[in-house]
Amino acid sequence: MKLRLLFALPALLLASFLAHAQTFEPGLLVRSTGDTLRGEIENGFWVEPPTFIRFRPAPGSAAQLLEPRQLRTVSFTGGRYFRYAALPINHAAETQLDRLPRGYSTDMRTDSLLAEVLLEGPAELLRVVRSGVTHFLIQRTGQPYLELSERKYLRETPQGTWVVADGNNYAAQLSLYFGDCPAAATAAATAPFTAPGMAAVVQAYDKACAGSTLPGRSWLAQARPRRRLAFQGGLLAGGRYNRTELLGYYGLSQSDCSDCQMHPYAGLYAELLQPSRTFAVYGELSFSPFQGQGRTYSFTNTGSVLDEYGYRGLLGTARLGIRYFFPLRHEQQLLLGFGYELNNVLSIRQTSGANAYVLPAQNDFYASPTLLPNVALGWRAQRFTASIDAQLYHDSQRVDFSGNFFGSNYAARVGLSYRLGRNPDAARQ
């Protein structure tokens, strides 16, 4: 049952693949030198601050890779807006239970990054997400930034046990920061710790206490990511080299190579891209022919005879793993992948050895992976991805514990995949 589910996963992902999308969207950016560039910007649907920006002046032209320090602002037409700034960030803020500090503490550091702008006006509101923790930064004209962050910590009770406590005192911080503005202080008392909640406090100040006749500009509606996850998938094909030992029976210990040939393989792949678009869950279903040989005893009227035989078959392989993407210039990427696989012999037939009557059973076949994951390296450009990967398999005769991790059997693949449909990242037109 598990095998069928894992085999079906890539097909299900591929069926859910959302087409009719594009990678780049219209926008503009301002360089640190003050130059304004209009064209198309790759939308990464970032949750955390982007670590690079791809920009191209026109559709179809070569894209250039820009680092945040080279920019002042990045904005999409009718979309999100980012500004490069040096901001105070509380690095002690944590929400994951396994990383909570014992006792309340702060660790304010200045980080230079592309922060998301939610409001601009007499008081502005920025948002930064670091390690899954949301930080809101508010600044009034002529005043330093106020940093607000969700945070939890471990507090010791009188009985000596540790309990999780909420350390986010944002309401009190807002009341102090806007103490001279009753409207903002009143809004802070009931505002939830969300982007709309923080915006309501800032807008109350701008309207009632800043002396401004014009409301501040808001990007709240555009700041909601349209798609946190995205699917893409397609076809794959290549060559697979199998190194397998000769199967032995009745105490025979063989070390001869049984296959050791290149075979074609083909199949489907799918990727579930995470919001950063630098990490994906990967699934694959492929098929490849194989061949081998073995030895067994045949029994005749005159006694037993050691018989050698050959066989051919078809191997089905399902893989599930993760992939990391490293951006290059001109819309290219390097990838590093890790994963596990399940194999199933779909058909097998004898090709030689007239006296042999035993063919290898499923559990005798070489394709039993060790506990070490397979490793893949690749290069992606547009729709195409070229990759190499390798998987270790158990030895047929090995029984010690180390055989769970290392074996002399392995398969190495060289492949090329082609993405079907357009890239799923971008606004629907």
BADREN-347333 format. One record per residue (C-alpha): residue in one letter; residue number from 1; x, y, z negated. Coordinates in nm, 3 decimals, always signed. Layout:
% BADREN-347333
- residu / num / xx / yy / zz
- a / NUM / X / Y / Z
...
//
This chain:
% BADREN-347333
- residu / num / xx / yy / zz
- m / 1 / +0.000 / +0.000 / +0.000
- k / 2 / +0.280 / +0.243 / -0.093
- l / 3 / +0.455 / +0.161 / +0.231
- r / 4 / +0.146 / +0.243 / +0.437
- l / 5 / +0.098 / +0.571 / +0.251
- l / 6 / +0.457 / +0.678 / +0.309
- f / 7 / +0.433 / +0.579 / +0.675
- a / 8 / +0.115 / +0.786 / +0.707
- l / 9 / +0.253 / +1.098 / +0.537
- p / 10 / +0.443 / +1.247 / +0.835
- a / 11 / +0.142 / +1.190 / +1.059
- l / 12 / -0.088 / +1.362 / +0.808
- l / 13 / +0.150 / +1.655 / +0.779
- l / 14 / +0.171 / +1.681 / +1.153
- a / 15 / -0.209 / +1.673 / +1.185
- s / 16 / -0.229 / +1.960 / +0.936
- f / 17 / +0.026 / +2.165 / +1.126
- l / 18 / -0.100 / +2.516 / +1.189
- a / 19 / -0.019 / +2.646 / +1.533
- h / 20 / -0.094 / +2.977 / +1.707
- a / 21 / +0.157 / +3.182 / +1.509
- q / 22 / +0.477 / +3.368 / +1.563
- t / 23 / +0.793 / +3.434 / +1.367
- f / 24 / +0.845 / +3.808 / +1.415
- e / 25 / +0.607 / +4.094 / +1.340
- p / 26 / +0.621 / +4.463 / +1.435
- g / 27 / +0.789 / +4.684 / +1.179
- l / 28 / +1.068 / +4.925 / +1.107
- l / 29 / +1.370 / +4.941 / +0.884
- v / 30 / +1.595 / +5.223 / +0.770
- r / 31 / +1.965 / +5.152 / +0.747
- s / 32 / +2.177 / +5.274 / +0.458
- t / 33 / +2.321 / +5.530 / +0.701
- g / 34 / +1.974 / +5.680 / +0.752
- d / 35 / +1.915 / +5.540 / +1.101
- t / 36 / +1.559 / +5.422 / +1.166
- l / 37 / +1.514 / +5.108 / +1.377
- r / 38 / +1.178 / +5.011 / +1.521
- g / 39 / +1.110 / +4.666 / +1.661
- e / 40 / +1.025 / +4.326 / +1.515
- i / 41 / +1.118 / +4.182 / +1.177
- e / 42 / +1.108 / +3.816 / +1.082
- n / 43 / +0.841 / +3.769 / +0.814
- g / 44 / +0.967 / +3.527 / +0.552
- f / 45 / +0.660 / +3.570 / +0.324
- w / 46 / +0.906 / +3.621 / +0.043
- v / 47 / +0.814 / +3.567 / -0.320
- e / 48 / +1.161 / +3.654 / -0.451
- p / 49 / +1.360 / +3.943 / -0.300
- p / 50 / +1.483 / +3.856 / +0.051
- t / 51 / +1.855 / +3.792 / +0.074
- f / 52 / +1.872 / +3.869 / +0.446
- i / 53 / +1.660 / +4.037 / +0.711
- r / 54 / +1.640 / +3.936 / +1.077
- f / 55 / +1.558 / +4.222 / +1.313
- r / 56 / +1.528 / +4.246 / +1.690
- p / 57 / +1.453 / +4.563 / +1.889
- a / 58 / +1.213 / +4.394 / +2.133
- p / 59 / +1.037 / +4.058 / +2.177
- g / 60 / +1.270 / +3.797 / +2.321
- s / 61 / +1.586 / +3.995 / +2.249
- a / 62 / +1.869 / +3.863 / +2.031
- a / 63 / +1.809 / +3.905 / +1.658
- q / 64 / +2.066 / +4.055 / +1.423
- l / 65 / +2.113 / +3.949 / +1.063
- l / 66 / +2.120 / +4.230 / +0.806
- e / 67 / +2.203 / +4.214 / +0.436
- p / 68 / +1.998 / +4.410 / +0.181
- r / 69 / +2.289 / +4.643 / +0.097
- q / 70 / +2.288 / +4.759 / +0.461
- l / 71 / +1.928 / +4.882 / +0.431
- r / 72 / +1.718 / +5.145 / +0.256
- t / 73 / +1.370 / +5.024 / +0.342
- v / 74 / +1.199 / +4.740 / +0.529
- s / 75 / +0.832 / +4.760 / +0.625
- f / 76 / +0.592 / +4.566 / +0.843
- t / 77 / +0.330 / +4.750 / +1.046
- g / 78 / +0.017 / +4.715 / +0.836
- g / 79 / +0.206 / +4.479 / +0.603
- r / 80 / +0.443 / +4.463 / +0.311
- y / 81 / +0.702 / +4.730 / +0.223
- f / 82 / +1.042 / +4.677 / +0.055
- r / 83 / +1.294 / +4.928 / -0.075
- y / 84 / +1.657 / +4.868 / -0.167
- a / 85 / +1.716 / +4.994 / -0.521
- a / 86 / +1.927 / +4.942 / -0.832
- l / 87 / +1.677 / +4.830 / -1.096
- p / 88 / +1.695 / +4.724 / -1.462
- i / 89 / +1.590 / +4.357 / -1.486
- n / 90 / +1.549 / +4.161 / -1.807
- h / 91 / +1.739 / +3.839 / -1.736
- a / 92 / +1.629 / +3.690 / -2.068
- a / 93 / +1.267 / +3.675 / -1.949
- e / 94 / +1.163 / +3.309 / -1.907
- t / 95 / +0.836 / +3.123 / -1.869
- q / 96 / +0.953 / +2.765 / -1.806
- l / 97 / +0.922 / +2.559 / -2.122
- d / 98 / +1.253 / +2.378 / -2.080
- r / 99 / +1.440 / +2.709 / -2.051
- l / 100 / +1.281 / +2.916 / -2.327
- p / 101 / +1.526 / +3.086 / -2.569
- r / 102 / +1.503 / +3.034 / -2.943
- g / 103 / +1.394 / +3.369 / -3.074
- y / 104 / +1.301 / +3.693 / -2.901
- s / 105 / +1.584 / +3.851 / -2.704
- t / 106 / +1.647 / +4.083 / -2.410
- d / 107 / +1.925 / +4.093 / -2.153
- m / 108 / +1.886 / +4.402 / -1.937
- r / 109 / +2.109 / +4.418 / -1.630
- t / 110 / +2.104 / +4.637 / -1.323
- d / 111 / +2.038 / +4.443 / -1.003
- s / 112 / +2.061 / +4.592 / -0.654
- l / 113 / +1.799 / +4.426 / -0.436
- l / 114 / +1.506 / +4.469 / -0.199
- a / 115 / +1.211 / +4.529 / -0.430
- e / 116 / +0.852 / +4.519 / -0.311
- v / 117 / +0.678 / +4.857 / -0.325
- l / 118 / +0.316 / +4.841 / -0.445
- l / 119 / +0.245 / +5.211 / -0.510
- e / 120 / +0.415 / +5.539 / -0.423
- g / 121 / +0.328 / +5.876 / -0.573
- p / 122 / +0.407 / +6.084 / -0.882
- a / 123 / +0.446 / +5.746 / -1.051
- e / 124 / +0.546 / +5.445 / -0.847
- l / 125 / +0.507 / +5.071 / -0.899
- l / 126 / +0.754 / +4.806 / -0.778
- r / 127 / +0.751 / +4.429 / -0.813
- v / 128 / +1.041 / +4.184 / -0.836
- v / 129 / +1.022 / +3.807 / -0.890
- r / 130 / +1.334 / +3.636 / -1.020
- s / 131 / +1.351 / +3.263 / -1.107
- g / 132 / +0.972 / +3.245 / -1.103
- v / 133 / +0.930 / +3.537 / -1.348
- t / 134 / +0.740 / +3.847 / -1.234
- h / 135 / +0.884 / +4.188 / -1.322
- f / 136 / +0.692 / +4.514 / -1.269
- l / 137 / +0.889 / +4.839 / -1.263
- i / 138 / +0.721 / +5.175 / -1.311
- q / 139 / +0.886 / +5.514 / -1.272
- r / 140 / +0.746 / +5.861 / -1.329
- t / 141 / +0.906 / +6.162 / -1.164
- g / 142 / +1.214 / +6.259 / -1.362
- q / 143 / +1.189 / +5.956 / -1.594
- p / 144 / +1.384 / +5.625 / -1.603
- y / 145 / +1.227 / +5.299 / -1.492
- l / 146 / +1.003 / +5.109 / -1.730
- e / 147 / +1.060 / +4.733 / -1.685
- l / 148 / +0.775 / +4.498 / -1.775
- s / 149 / +0.818 / +4.122 / -1.747
- e / 150 / +0.623 / +3.812 / -1.837
- r / 151 / +0.820 / +3.619 / -2.097
- k / 152 / +0.783 / +3.350 / -2.358
- y / 153 / +1.017 / +3.235 / -2.634
- l / 154 / +1.039 / +2.974 / -2.911
- r / 155 / +0.945 / +3.097 / -3.257
- e / 156 / +1.023 / +2.906 / -3.576
- t / 157 / +0.734 / +2.857 / -3.817
- p / 158 / +0.768 / +2.854 / -4.198
- q / 159 / +0.738 / +2.474 / -4.177
- g / 160 / +1.056 / +2.460 / -3.967
- t / 161 / +0.892 / +2.370 / -3.635
- w / 162 / +0.929 / +2.563 / -3.310
- v / 163 / +0.626 / +2.692 / -3.123
- v / 164 / +0.588 / +2.881 / -2.796
- a / 165 / +0.517 / +3.251 / -2.845
- d / 166 / +0.420 / +3.519 / -2.592
- g / 167 / +0.681 / +3.795 / -2.582
- n / 168 / +0.515 / +4.012 / -2.318
- n / 169 / +0.422 / +4.332 / -2.503
- y / 170 / +0.350 / +4.524 / -2.184
- a / 171 / +0.042 / +4.703 / -2.324
- a / 172 / +0.242 / +4.864 / -2.603
- q / 173 / +0.524 / +4.957 / -2.364
- l / 174 / +0.278 / +5.121 / -2.124
- s / 175 / +0.109 / +5.314 / -2.407
- l / 176 / +0.444 / +5.458 / -2.515
- y / 177 / +0.558 / +5.536 / -2.159
- f / 178 / +0.229 / +5.715 / -2.078
- g / 179 / +0.173 / +5.848 / -2.430
- d / 180 / +0.123 / +6.201 / -2.303
- c / 181 / -0.153 / +6.088 / -2.064
- p / 182 / -0.468 / +5.967 / -2.245
- a / 183 / -0.622 / +5.832 / -1.924
- a / 184 / -0.324 / +5.608 / -1.848
- a / 185 / -0.289 / +5.499 / -2.213
- t / 186 / -0.656 / +5.402 / -2.222
- a / 187 / -0.621 / +5.203 / -1.899
- a / 188 / -0.312 / +5.028 / -2.037
- a / 189 / -0.504 / +4.895 / -2.337
- t / 190 / -0.721 / +4.669 / -2.120
- a / 191 / -0.513 / +4.621 / -1.805
- p / 192 / -0.421 / +4.258 / -1.724
- f / 193 / -0.060 / +4.176 / -1.639
- t / 194 / -0.125 / +4.161 / -1.267
- a / 195 / -0.042 / +4.384 / -0.972
- p / 196 / -0.396 / +4.536 / -0.965
- g / 197 / -0.386 / +4.579 / -1.344
- m / 198 / -0.054 / +4.765 / -1.342
- a / 199 / -0.166 / +4.967 / -1.041
- a / 200 / -0.478 / +5.082 / -1.227
- v / 201 / -0.260 / +5.231 / -1.504
- v / 202 / -0.028 / +5.406 / -1.259
- q / 203 / -0.318 / +5.540 / -1.054
- a / 204 / -0.487 / +5.671 / -1.371
- y / 205 / -0.173 / +5.871 / -1.447
- d / 206 / -0.139 / +5.999 / -1.090
- k / 207 / -0.502 / +6.111 / -1.082
- a / 208 / -0.544 / +6.259 / -1.430
- c / 209 / -0.204 / +6.374 / -1.550
- a / 210 / +0.040 / +6.419 / -1.262
- g / 211 / -0.117 / +6.733 / -1.123
- s / 212 / -0.132 / +6.581 / -0.777
- t / 213 / -0.424 / +6.654 / -0.549
- l / 214 / -0.345 / +6.358 / -0.323
- p / 215 / -0.365 / +5.994 / -0.433
- g / 216 / -0.050 / +5.786 / -0.415
- r / 217 / -0.005 / +5.549 / -0.126
- s / 218 / -0.094 / +5.187 / -0.202
- w / 219 / +0.032 / +4.859 / -0.051
- l / 220 / -0.164 / +4.636 / -0.288
- a / 221 / -0.381 / +4.481 / -0.018
- q / 222 / -0.084 / +4.404 / +0.208
- a / 223 / +0.129 / +4.279 / -0.082
- r / 224 / -0.074 / +3.960 / -0.112
- p / 225 / +0.116 / +3.694 / +0.086
- r / 226 / -0.111 / +3.559 / +0.359
- r / 227 / +0.035 / +3.212 / +0.352
- r / 228 / +0.257 / +3.077 / +0.076
- l / 229 / +0.315 / +2.740 / +0.244
- a / 230 / +0.339 / +2.652 / +0.612
- f / 231 / +0.356 / +2.333 / +0.817
- q / 232 / +0.555 / +2.265 / +1.126
- g / 233 / +0.635 / +1.940 / +1.298
- g / 234 / +0.717 / +1.772 / +1.624
- l / 235 / +0.900 / +1.493 / +1.802
- l / 236 / +1.240 / +1.342 / +1.734
- a / 237 / +1.466 / +1.101 / +1.920
- g / 238 / +1.827 / +0.989 / +1.919
- g / 239 / +2.066 / +0.703 / +1.863
- r / 240 / +2.106 / +0.484 / +1.555
- y / 241 / +2.415 / +0.276 / +1.473
- n / 242 / +2.354 / -0.019 / +1.240
- r / 243 / +2.637 / -0.179 / +1.046
- t / 244 / +2.496 / -0.500 / +0.891
- e / 245 / +2.658 / -0.815 / +0.757
- l / 246 / +2.590 / -1.158 / +0.901
- l / 247 / +2.312 / -1.327 / +0.706
- g / 248 / +2.413 / -1.644 / +0.525
- y / 249 / +2.223 / -1.931 / +0.359
- y / 250 / +2.296 / -2.214 / +0.119
- g / 251 / +2.590 / -2.046 / -0.047
- l / 252 / +2.747 / -1.922 / +0.272
- s / 253 / +2.925 / -1.590 / +0.225
- q / 254 / +2.963 / -1.409 / +0.554
- s / 255 / +3.128 / -1.075 / +0.618
- d / 256 / +3.102 / -1.073 / +0.996
- c / 257 / +2.919 / -0.779 / +1.150
- s / 258 / +2.575 / -0.881 / +1.264
- d / 259 / +2.460 / -0.576 / +1.462
- c / 260 / +2.715 / -0.293 / +1.490
- q / 261 / +2.558 / -0.142 / +1.799
- m / 262 / +2.389 / +0.184 / +1.890
- h / 263 / +2.013 / +0.163 / +1.937
- p / 264 / +1.763 / +0.431 / +2.040
- y / 265 / +1.505 / +0.559 / +1.795
- a / 266 / +1.207 / +0.793 / +1.829
- g / 267 / +0.926 / +0.925 / +1.615
- l / 268 / +0.755 / +1.222 / +1.452
- y / 269 / +0.864 / +1.465 / +1.183
- a / 270 / +0.692 / +1.732 / +0.973
- e / 271 / +0.808 / +1.999 / +0.729
- l / 272 / +0.617 / +2.168 / +0.449
- l / 273 / +0.793 / +2.504 / +0.427
- q / 274 / +0.799 / +2.674 / +0.088
- p / 275 / +0.739 / +3.051 / +0.048
- s / 276 / +1.108 / +3.139 / +0.071
- r / 277 / +1.129 / +2.951 / +0.403
- t / 278 / +1.478 / +2.836 / +0.299
- f / 279 / +1.345 / +2.512 / +0.142
- a / 280 / +1.111 / +2.248 / +0.283
- v / 281 / +0.966 / +1.909 / +0.200
- y / 282 / +1.046 / +1.681 / +0.492
- g / 283 / +0.864 / +1.373 / +0.620
- e / 284 / +0.947 / +1.143 / +0.910
- l / 285 / +0.817 / +0.831 / +1.080
- s / 286 / +1.043 / +0.662 / +1.338
- f / 287 / +1.086 / +0.333 / +1.520
- s / 288 / +1.404 / +0.163 / +1.637
- p / 289 / +1.496 / -0.178 / +1.785
- f / 290 / +1.761 / -0.388 / +1.614
- q / 291 / +1.936 / -0.719 / +1.668
- g / 292 / +2.141 / -0.958 / +1.459
- q / 293 / +2.261 / -1.308 / +1.398
- g / 294 / +2.262 / -1.554 / +1.113
- r / 295 / +2.355 / -1.906 / +1.009
- t / 296 / +2.148 / -2.183 / +0.861
- y / 297 / +2.146 / -2.560 / +0.830
- s / 298 / +1.942 / -2.771 / +1.071
- f / 299 / +1.856 / -3.127 / +0.972
- t / 300 / +1.865 / -3.410 / +1.225
- n / 301 / +1.851 / -3.789 / +1.212
- t / 302 / +2.229 / -3.798 / +1.179
- g / 303 / +2.253 / -3.534 / +0.906
- s / 304 / +2.268 / -3.157 / +0.869
- v / 305 / +2.417 / -2.924 / +1.125
- l / 306 / +2.530 / -2.566 / +1.070
- d / 307 / +2.348 / -2.366 / +1.334
- e / 308 / +2.398 / -2.008 / +1.444
- y / 309 / +2.109 / -1.808 / +1.587
- g / 310 / +2.035 / -1.459 / +1.716
- y / 311 / +1.726 / -1.245 / +1.684
- r / 312 / +1.578 / -0.910 / +1.789
- g / 313 / +1.314 / -0.697 / +1.624
- l / 314 / +1.155 / -0.357 / +1.575
- l / 315 / +1.217 / -0.153 / +1.262
- g / 316 / +0.974 / +0.109 / +1.132
- t / 317 / +1.125 / +0.373 / +0.902
- a / 318 / +0.944 / +0.628 / +0.685
- r / 319 / +1.149 / +0.902 / +0.520
- l / 320 / +1.054 / +1.160 / +0.261
- g / 321 / +1.294 / +1.422 / +0.130
- i / 322 / +1.393 / +1.786 / +0.108
- r / 323 / +1.577 / +2.025 / +0.334
- y / 324 / +1.767 / +2.347 / +0.267
- f / 325 / +1.814 / +2.606 / +0.543
- f / 326 / +2.103 / +2.851 / +0.567
- p / 327 / +2.046 / +3.145 / +0.806
- l / 328 / +2.281 / +3.226 / +1.091
- r / 329 / +2.274 / +3.501 / +1.346
- h / 330 / +2.056 / +3.491 / +1.657
- e / 331 / +1.768 / +3.309 / +1.485
- q / 332 / +1.973 / +2.999 / +1.410
- q / 333 / +2.001 / +2.794 / +1.092
- l / 334 / +2.218 / +2.530 / +0.934
- l / 335 / +2.034 / +2.261 / +0.739
- l / 336 / +2.127 / +2.023 / +0.461
- g / 337 / +1.887 / +1.742 / +0.378
- f / 338 / +1.845 / +1.463 / +0.124
- g / 339 / +1.583 / +1.192 / +0.117
- y / 340 / +1.472 / +0.836 / +0.058
- e / 341 / +1.328 / +0.588 / +0.300
- l / 342 / +1.121 / +0.273 / +0.325
- n / 343 / +1.166 / +0.023 / +0.607
- n / 344 / +0.939 / -0.240 / +0.749
- v / 345 / +1.019 / -0.507 / +1.011
- l / 346 / +0.727 / -0.480 / +1.251
- s / 347 / +0.823 / -0.770 / +1.477
- i / 348 / +1.107 / -1.016 / +1.509
- r / 349 / +1.183 / -1.301 / +1.748
- q / 350 / +1.459 / -1.554 / +1.793
- t / 351 / +1.684 / -1.513 / +2.097
- s / 352 / +1.936 / -1.797 / +2.055
- g / 353 / +2.003 / -2.110 / +1.849
- a / 354 / +1.777 / -2.387 / +1.964
- n / 355 / +1.816 / -2.594 / +1.646
- a / 356 / +1.755 / -2.310 / +1.402
- y / 357 / +1.416 / -2.301 / +1.239
- v / 358 / +1.464 / -2.018 / +0.986
- l / 359 / +1.444 / -1.653 / +1.080
- p / 360 / +1.531 / -1.383 / +0.828
- a / 361 / +1.241 / -1.286 / +0.608
- q / 362 / +1.152 / -0.928 / +0.524
- n / 363 / +1.353 / -0.927 / +0.202
- d / 364 / +1.655 / -1.077 / +0.382
- f / 365 / +1.675 / -0.793 / +0.631
- y / 366 / +1.960 / -0.547 / +0.587
- a / 367 / +1.741 / -0.235 / +0.570
- s / 368 / +1.712 / -0.213 / +0.191
- p / 369 / +1.848 / +0.131 / +0.090
- t / 370 / +2.063 / +0.185 / -0.216
- l / 371 / +1.961 / +0.432 / -0.484
- l / 372 / +2.176 / +0.700 / -0.324
- p / 373 / +1.971 / +0.924 / -0.095
- n / 374 / +2.042 / +0.963 / +0.271
- v / 375 / +2.223 / +1.282 / +0.368
- a / 376 / +2.156 / +1.491 / +0.678
- l / 377 / +2.338 / +1.786 / +0.835
- g / 378 / +2.196 / +1.985 / +1.122
- w / 379 / +2.177 / +2.298 / +1.331
- r / 380 / +1.850 / +2.461 / +1.435
- a / 381 / +1.790 / +2.706 / +1.720
- q / 382 / +1.438 / +2.807 / +1.824
- r / 383 / +1.235 / +2.486 / +1.868
- f / 384 / +1.532 / +2.245 / +1.871
- t / 385 / +1.717 / +2.086 / +1.581
- a / 386 / +2.029 / +1.871 / +1.627
- s / 387 / +2.122 / +1.655 / +1.329
- i / 388 / +2.337 / +1.370 / +1.200
- d / 389 / +2.249 / +1.159 / +0.897
- a / 390 / +2.358 / +0.844 / +0.718
- q / 391 / +2.203 / +0.591 / +0.480
- l / 392 / +2.371 / +0.321 / +0.270
- y / 393 / +2.209 / -0.025 / +0.237
- h / 394 / +2.254 / -0.311 / -0.007
- d / 395 / +2.500 / -0.589 / +0.070
- s / 396 / +2.332 / -0.922 / +0.137
- q / 397 / +2.550 / -1.105 / -0.118
- r / 398 / +2.605 / -0.836 / -0.381
- v / 399 / +2.451 / -0.888 / -0.724
- d / 400 / +2.646 / -0.655 / -0.958
- f / 401 / +2.500 / -0.323 / -1.077
- s / 402 / +2.726 / -0.109 / -0.857
- g / 403 / +2.553 / -0.259 / -0.556
- n / 404 / +2.249 / -0.049 / -0.644
- f / 405 / +2.442 / +0.261 / -0.538
- f / 406 / +2.705 / +0.147 / -0.289
- g / 407 / +2.705 / -0.111 / -0.014
- s / 408 / +2.908 / -0.196 / +0.293
- n / 409 / +2.597 / -0.185 / +0.513
- y / 410 / +2.487 / +0.147 / +0.654
- a / 411 / +2.307 / +0.321 / +0.938
- a / 412 / +2.425 / +0.644 / +1.100
- r / 413 / +2.204 / +0.849 / +1.330
- v / 414 / +2.249 / +1.131 / +1.578
- g / 415 / +1.924 / +1.296 / +1.678
- l / 416 / +1.746 / +1.587 / +1.841
- s / 417 / +1.402 / +1.708 / +1.737
- y / 418 / +1.161 / +1.942 / +1.914
- r / 419 / +0.902 / +2.152 / +1.732
- l / 420 / +0.548 / +2.134 / +1.870
- g / 421 / +0.346 / +2.452 / +1.871
- r / 422 / +0.468 / +2.794 / +1.773
- n / 423 / +0.623 / +2.882 / +1.438
- p / 424 / +0.351 / +2.895 / +1.170
- d / 425 / +0.494 / +3.205 / +0.998
- a / 426 / +0.315 / +3.530 / +1.070
- a / 427 / -0.014 / +3.704 / +1.077
- r / 428 / -0.291 / +3.562 / +1.287
- q / 429 / -0.365 / +3.786 / +1.576
//
